[in-house]
């Protein structure tokens, strides 16, 4: 994975060098309010006619505190693309899939394709292999991105996506249901049960019952083992 990130940085440096010499189209920096930025992304995705490639991890959006109304625009634009017959191929992670259970930004269940890799080294969106969007912080498009039209750089990004895709696996949808997945972070925080159940809006009795159910699903005997098993499966 480190090799992929190094190749990305080298490709960006090469494109920047050629742009300064007038040999490549310089990247356009898109910044501003998140709603405006997503307006630009929506316009770009609405123009896609053949293929949309991406590297996505919904956990990035949650950690960045992106409002739900902004988060929802991603799956809306992707399902609209699928409805037009566009091929959508997304790379994600197992924790990203779990974080996405309610949002639906990974659209493999709606007709897209997805592969799961160990880590997403950078957020990326490639449109018809002609234009690419790369976040300024490499994680969240809604916080600003580079709009890349240099065909040499776009080709290099497609090759990096292909490399990651070939190493990924088909998503396993037999993960934890949302009612159990929500328990993992509070168990990992080691909070007392009376604090943990209030934080996720459950009664103490329901919380205890679901923790017991979680132990059965994970095939472990106690909460410490549950945390270790969830980490082994990439769910924490």
N, C-alpha and C positions, 0 to 999 in steps of 0.2 A: 504494500500500500504506500510505503514511503517513496518507492520508485515512481508511482503514478503521480504523487504530489510534486516530486522533483521535476518530472517531465512537464507538468502543467506550468510550473514557474519558469522553466527554460523556454517553453513555447510562448509565454507571455512576454518574456524579455526579448526574444527574437522578433516578435511582432512589433513591440514598442520601438526597437532599434530600426526596423524597416520603415515604420511610420515616421520617425524623425527624419529619415532620409527621403521621404516622399515616395516610398516604394510600396506602401500599404495604407489602407484606410484606417485612420486612428480610431480607437474605441471611443464611444460617446458615454459620458458618465451621467447616469440618471439618478437624481436625488430629489428630496423634497418630502412632503407629507406622505405617509404610507398609502393613503387613499389615492393620491395622484400617481405614485409609483405603480400601484396595482392597475390603475387606469391604462398606463403605458403597456404593462404586461398583458392585460386583457386584449388590447388592440393588436399586439403582436401575435398572440395565440389565435385570435379570431381570423387572422390572415393565413394560418397554416393550412396547407392543402394535402400534404402527403404523410409527414412523419414528425413526431415530437419525441425527442430523446431527453431524459432527465436523470439527475441524481437527486434524490429527495429523502429527507428525514424529518417527519412531522415533529419530532422531539425538539428540533432547532426552533421551530415556531413557538412552541410552548415555553421553552427556556428564555426566548427573547421577549416574551410577553406580548406577542402580536395579538390584537383583539380578535375575538371569534368572527366578527363580521368581515374582517380582512382575511382571516384564515379561510373562510368559506369560499372566497373568490377563486382559490386554486382549483378545488375539485369542480367548481362550476365551469371554468374554462376548459378543463380537461374532458369532462363528460360531453360538453358541447362539441369538442373536437372529435371525439369518438362518434358522435351522432352524424358528423359530416364524413365519416369513413377514414379519418386520420388514424394512422398506426401510432399508438402511444406505448413507449417502452421506458419503464422507470426502474432505476436502481434504488434500493433502500436497505435498511438493516432490520434485524428482528426486533430490537427495541423501538425502531421507527414504526414498524407494523403495529406493535401493541399500542403505541401512542396515537396511532391513526384509526383505531377501531371505531371511534365515534365521528371523526371528521370525514373520512373517506377520500383523502387526497391521493392515496395510492389506488388507482382505478382498475386493478387487475380483475376485480369481481364484476366490473361494468363493461368488460370487453377489451381492456388494455392488457399489456404484458408487464410482468415485473420479475426481477431477480433480487435475491437477498445476498448481501455481502457482509463481511465482518465489520466494516466501517466505511462511511461515506467521507472521502477526503475533502470534498468540496461540493457545494450546491451548484447545480448546472442545469440549464435548459437550452436545448438546441432545436431550432425551428427549421424544418425542411432542409437541413444541412447547409443553410445559407446564412443564418443569423444565430448568435449564441448570447445568452444572458448569464453573467457570472457575478455573484454578489461581491460587493466591495469587501465584506468581512468573510467571504467564502461560505457563509451559512444561510443567510436570510435575504431573499430578493427584495422583500418589502422595506428593507432598510437602506436600499440603494444598490445599484448594480452597473456593471460595464455592459454596454450594448456593442457586441463585436460583429463586425461585418468583413473583416479580413479573411478571405477564403482559405489562405494557408493556415491561419490559426484555427478557424472553424474545423478544417479537416483534421488538425491535430487533436482537437477536443473530441471529435467523433471517434478517432482512433483510441483515445483514452477510455471513452464510454464503452467501446467494443471490448477492450481488454478487461474492464471490470465486469462486463456482462458475461463474458466467457468463463469467469471465475465464480459467478454467482450460482445460486440454486433457486429452484421454483419455490415461491412462498408456501409455508405450511400453515394453513388456516386453522389447525387444531390447537392454537394457542389458548391462553386463558380467556374465558369470557370476561367482559368488562366488569361485572360485579365482583370477580375475584382479582382481576388485574389491578384494581384500585387499591387493594390491600397491600401490595408489595412495597410501595414507597413508605407507607406508615409503619409497616413491620421493620423495614430497614432503618427507620429513624429511631427505633427502640423507645418510642413513647409509651407511657402507661396506657392500658386499654381504655380507661375512661377518657383520656385526652384524644386518643386515636379515633375512637368511634364518633366522638363529637365532630372531629375535623372532617370526616367523610359523611357525616349526616346519618349515622346508623344508631339504633338502640344498642345498648351493651349486649343484650341477648342475641340480636341479629348478627352483630359483629363477631361474637364468639362462635356462632354457628357457621359463619362463612370462613372464619379462620380454620376451623376444623375441616370444612369442605376443601379448603385450599391444600391442607396437609395431605389429604387423601389423593387429590388430583396430582400433586407433585410426588407422591409415593414416599413421603418422609414422616418422621415421628414427632418432630418438634419445630419450633419457629426458627431456631438457628439453622437447622438443616434446610428449612424452606428457603431461607435467604441464600444459602450456598447453592442449592439446586437451581433457584431462579437465576442466579448469576451465571451458573454453568450453561444454562440454556440461552443466555443473552437477553434476559428479560429485566435485568437491573443494570 
